[in-house]
Amino acid sequence: MLLEKIKTPGLSHLSYIVGSGGQAAVIDPRRDCTIYVDKARAAGLEITHIFETHRNEDLVSGAPILAEMTGASVLHGPNPEQPIVYAQTVHDGDCFTIGQLEIRVLETPGHTDDHLAYVLFDTAYPEGAVGVFTGDALFVGDVGRTDFYPDRREEVAGLLYDSLQKILSLGDQAIIYPAHGAGSVCGSGMAEREFSTVGHERLNNPRLQIMDRDEFIHFKVSENHYQPPYFRLMERLNMEGSEAPPSVIRPRNLSLQQLKNCNADHLIDIREPMAYASGHLPSSMSLPVDMISAFAGWYIHEGESLALIASDEEQLATAMEHLVRIAFDNVEGGYVGIISAAKKGEEMQKIPMIDTAEVKSRLAGDADNWTLLDVRDTDERASDAIAESQHIYVGHLNERWRELDKNRHYTLMCASGERSTVAAGWLASRGFDKLDIYLGGISAWNAHHD
């Protein structure tokens, strides 16, 4: 018998393969899905079922691709916005046999209208569920977002409350297997653990401590979440079915001249923030490799072409994995060689870093035509902010950069300096040249004022 979690870094997406008696099922596969076939074959199992808990918003589903590879049936919930053309519809109470195991369908709308949980039973030990694949309804330490239907906010929050009660009724012994872990944009309060039970969540999950349905609805409606533009692309692809990823994910190597001549829509420097700030090619933006999943979808639009600038080949390979999983396949290639280019006298741009003393000096009036621009999210700023600063969330600069004055001097700040570098890099790629970054951000500010 097999039950294995497959984690997708960056997106913090969790998928699963479960098998018994020569058969296997996959729950919520990602787009690059050869890994599931390899694991099933290594265990002597045939993938016969693919279960989707819902239409994902933050990544491309691999279900239609895996079905083409294996001949397995794809099962999806009722009430999607549009027909899921590659899947069969299942309903509450439907049951599927995987060797000694049974997987029973539980309709759990709220996060999305088509959301399902899949309850796992072992027929040799039939008293109570062994576990439940909770999708994006219940996480470890948090519950799902309910902001995807803005015209029905109270209704869908109430639906999620009801769905959570159904999951809780499975019994404290049931292990929960969510579709995302800490770091995902699908929740804001997830625990660092990726293992828990219904009983542990009942006792410790802050959202499950809200016993009153109306109070729960009020709490969910008042939450602040961001929806990157690429969510709309993910939603469409996850209803129509995505194409398989490129057979060779690693980008081709570009020379400096090829990089300059490729006419990509975006030159994306995926090196560490400090490396970018210290010296980067003109018109390139900063998107560190470990931040691609979180922020690429704000700045890149469907069909736009990309060229990557990296410190080494490993960075390029990792960046491509992240990009392919959110359907940004149009990559012209990758360049490794900033240091060599600098040694040859190639023009480089820099973005200075400033400290708390300099920020305080400027706030005291020692700077003309200057703005401290806070790019953290709304919740962060609500709990702790520098009063004189202006606020635009880093992702919203994708459009709101047009509101800013290129003749004005901007200091970008966040909690540390990483998101500030992304923001500054985006503005630099739009032609802003009077920029610097508050290194340490609000953390440094608070440390100085303790």
Long-range contacts (C-beta under 8 A, 24 or more apart in sequence): 1-99, 1-100, 1-101, 2-39, 2-43, 2-45, 3-131, 4-39, 5-177, 5-194, 6-30, 6-35, 6-36, 6-39, 7-181, 7-194, 8-59, 8-325, 9-293, 9-322, 10-290, 10-292, 10-293, 10-294, 10-322, 10-325, 11-58, 11-59, 11-180, 11-184, 11-293, 11-322, 11-325, 11-326, 12-180, 12-181, 12-182, 12-183, 12-184, 13-58, 13-59, 13-179, 13-180, 13-184, 13-325, 14-177, 14-178, 14-179, 14-180, 14-181, 14-194, 15-179, 16-133, 16-177, 17-47, 18-98, 18-101, 18-103, 18-120, 19-43, 19-45, 19-98, 19-99, 20-98, 20-99, 20-100, 20-101, 21-98, 21-99, 21-100, 22-46, 22-99, 23-47, 23-48, 23-49, 23-98, 23-99, 24-48, 24-49, 24-98, 25-49, 25-50, 25-51, 25-96, 25-98, 25-103, 26-50, 26-51, 26-66, 26-72, 27-51, 27-52, 27-53, 27-118, 27-133, 27-177, 27-179, 28-52, 28-53, 28-56, 28-61, 28-133, 28-135, 28-179, 29-61, 29-62, 29-63, 29-65, 29-66, 30-59, 30-60, 30-61, 30-62, 30-325, 31-59, 31-60, 31-61, 31-62, 31-65, 31-242, 31-244, 31-245, 31-324, 31-325, 31-327, 32-62, 32-245, 32-249, 32-321, 32-324, 32-325, 33-62, 33-65, 33-66, 33-69, 34-69, 36-62, 36-66, 37-66, 37-69, 37-70, 46-70, 47-72, 48-72, 48-73, 48-98, 49-73, 49-75, 49-96, 49-98, 49-103, 50-74, 50-75, 51-75, 51-103, 51-116, 51-118, 51-133, 52-76, 52-77, 52-84, 52-87, 52-116, 53-77, 53-115, 53-116, 53-117, 53-118, 53-133, 53-134, 53-135, 53-136, 53-137, 53-179, 54-111, 54-112, 54-114, 54-115, 54-116, 54-135, 54-136, 54-179, 55-80, 55-81, 55-84, 55-112, 55-114, 55-235, 55-238, 55-239, 56-179, 56-234, 56-238, 57-148, 57-186, 57-227, 57-231, 57-234, 57-235, 58-180, 58-184, 58-185, 58-186, 58-231, 58-234, 58-326, 59-234, 59-325, 59-326, 60-234, 60-237, 60-238, 60-242, 60-325, 60-326, 60-327, 61-237, 61-238, 61-242, 62-242, 63-87, 64-241, 64-242, 65-242, 65-243, 65-244, 65-245, 68-244, 75-105, 76-114, 76-116, 77-105, 77-107, 77-109, 77-114, 77-115, 77-116, 78-107, 78-114, 79-109, 79-113, 79-114, 80-112, 80-113, 80-114, 80-239, 81-113, 81-114, 81-235, 81-239, 82-239, 83-239, 84-114, 84-238, 84-239, 85-239, 85-240, 85-241, 86-241, 90-116, 100-124, 106-132, 106-166, 106-167, 107-163, 108-134, 108-135, 108-137, 108-163, 108-164, 108-166, 108-167, 109-156, 109-159, 109-160, 109-163, 110-137, 110-144, 110-146, 110-156, 110-157, 110-158, 110-159, 110-160, 110-161, 110-162, 110-163, 110-164, 111-135, 111-136, 111-137, 111-144, 111-145, 111-146, 111-148, 111-156, 111-160, 112-136, 112-148, 113-149, 113-156, 115-144, 115-163, 117-163, 117-166, 117-167, 119-170, 119-174, 128-170, 128-171, 128-173, 128-174, 129-170, 129-171, 129-173, 129-174, 130-173, 130-174, 130-175, 131-174, 131-175, 131-176, 131-177, 132-167, 132-170, 132-174, 132-175, 132-176, 132-177, 132-198, 133-177, 133-178, 133-179, 134-167, 134-176, 134-177, 134-178, 134-179, 135-178, 135-179, 136-178, 136-179, 136-180, 136-186, 136-187, 137-163, 137-164, 137-167, 138-164, 138-167, 138-176, 138-178, 138-201, 138-205, 139-178, 139-180, 139-181, 139-186, 139-187, 139-190, 139-191, 140-176, 140-178, 140-181, 140-182, 140-190, 140-191, 140-193, 140-194, 140-195, 140-196, 140-201, 140-205, 141-182, 141-189, 141-190, 141-191, 141-193, 141-196, 141-201, 141-204, 141-205, 141-206, 142-187, 142-188, 142-189, 142-190, 142-191, 142-205, 142-206, 142-207, 143-187, 143-205, 143-207, 143-208, 144-186, 144-187, 145-186, 145-187, 145-223, 145-225, 146-220, 146-221, 146-223, 147-223, 147-225, 147-227, 148-227, 153-220, 153-221, 154-217, 154-221, 157-216, 157-217, 157-220, 157-221, 158-213, 158-216, 158-217, 160-220, 161-213, 161-216, 161-217, 162-213, 164-208, 167-198, 168-198, 168-202, 168-208, 170-198, 171-198, 171-199, 172-197, 172-198, 172-199, 172-200, 172-202, 173-197, 173-198, 173-199, 174-198, 176-201, 185-225, 185-226, 185-228, 185-294, 188-223, 188-225, 188-379, 224-377, 224-378, 224-379, 226-377, 226-393, 226-395, 228-295, 228-297, 228-298, 228-395, 229-297, 229-298, 229-301, 229-398, 230-296, 230-297, 230-298, 230-300, 230-302, 230-326, 230-327, 231-297, 233-302, 233-327, 234-326, 234-327, 237-327, 242-327, 245-324, 245-329, 246-324, 246-329, 249-317, 249-320, 249-321, 249-324, 250-313, 250-316, 250-317, 250-320, 251-308, 251-316, 251-320, 251-331, 251-332, 251-333, 251-334, 252-333, 252-334, 253-333, 253-334, 253-335, 253-336, 254-307, 254-332, 254-333, 254-334, 254-335, 255-335, 256-335, 256-337, 256-341, 256-346, 258-333, 258-335, 259-307, 259-309, 259-333, 259-335, 262-305, 262-307, 262-332, 262-333, 263-305, 264-305, 264-306, 264-307, 264-332, 265-300, 265-304, 265-305, 265-306, 266-299, 266-300, 266-304, 266-305, 266-306, 266-307, 266-429, 267-307, 267-309, 267-429, 268-296, 268-306, 268-307, 268-308, 268-309, 268-319, 269-309, 269-425, 270-308, 270-309, 270-310, 270-315, 270-316, 270-319, 271-309, 271-310, 271-311, 271-315, 271-338, 272-311, 273-417, 273-418, 273-421, 273-422, 274-421, 275-311, 275-338, 276-351, 276-421, 276-425, 277-350, 277-351, 277-352, 277-353, 277-421, 277-424, 277-437, 278-350, 279-338, 279-342, 279-348, 279-349, 279-350, 280-309, 280-338, 280-348, 280-349, 280-350, 280-425, 280-428, 281-309, 281-338, 281-341, 281-346, 281-347, 281-348, 281-349, 282-347, 282-348, 282-349, 283-429, 284-309, 284-425, 284-428, 284-429, 285-422, 285-425, 285-426, 285-428, 285-429, 286-421, 286-422, 286-424, 286-425, 286-426, 287-422, 287-425, 288-418, 288-421, 288-422, 289-315, 289-318, 289-319, 289-322, 291-418, 291-419, 291-422, 292-319, 292-322, 292-323, 293-322, 293-325, 293-326, 295-394, 295-395, 295-422, 296-322, 296-323, 296-326, 296-328, 297-326, 298-394, 298-395, 298-396, 298-398, 299-398, 299-426, 300-328, 302-327, 303-330, 304-328, 304-330, 305-330, 305-331, 305-332, 306-330, 306-331, 306-332, 307-331, 307-332, 307-333, 307-334, 307-335, 308-333, 308-334, 308-335, 309-334, 309-335, 309-336, 309-338, 310-334, 310-335, 310-336, 311-336, 311-338, 312-336, 349-428, 349-433, 351-421, 351-424, 351-425, 351-428, 351-435, 351-436, 351-437, 352-436, 352-437, 353-417, 353-436, 353-437, 353-438, 353-439, 354-411, 354-436, 354-437, 354-438, 354-439, 355-438, 355-439, 355-440, 355-444, 356-438, 356-440, 356-444, 356-445, 356-448, 359-386, 359-411, 359-413, 359-438, 359-445, 362-411, 363-388, 367-409, 369-407, 369-408, 369-409, 370-408, 370-409, 370-410, 370-411, 371-408, 371-409, 371-410, 371-411, 372-411, 372-413, 372-438, 373-410, 373-411, 373-412, 373-413, 373-423, 374-413, 374-414, 374-442, 375-412, 375-413, 375-414, 375-419, 375-420, 375-423, 376-413, 376-414, 376-415, 376-419, 376-441, 376-442, 380-415, 380-442, 384-442, 384-446, 385-442, 386-413, 386-442, 386-445, 389-413, 394-419, 394-420, 394-422, 394-423, 397-423, 397-426, 397-427, 398-426, 401-426, 401-427, 401-430, 401-432, 404-432, 406-431, 406-432, 406-433, 406-434, 407-434, 408-434, 409-434, 409-435, 409-436, 410-434, 410-435, 410-436, 411-435, 411-436, 411-437, 411-438, 412-436, 412-437, 412-438, 413-437, 413-438, 413-441, 413-442, 414-441, 414-442, 415-441, 415-442, 415-443, 416-440, 416-441, 416-443, 417-441
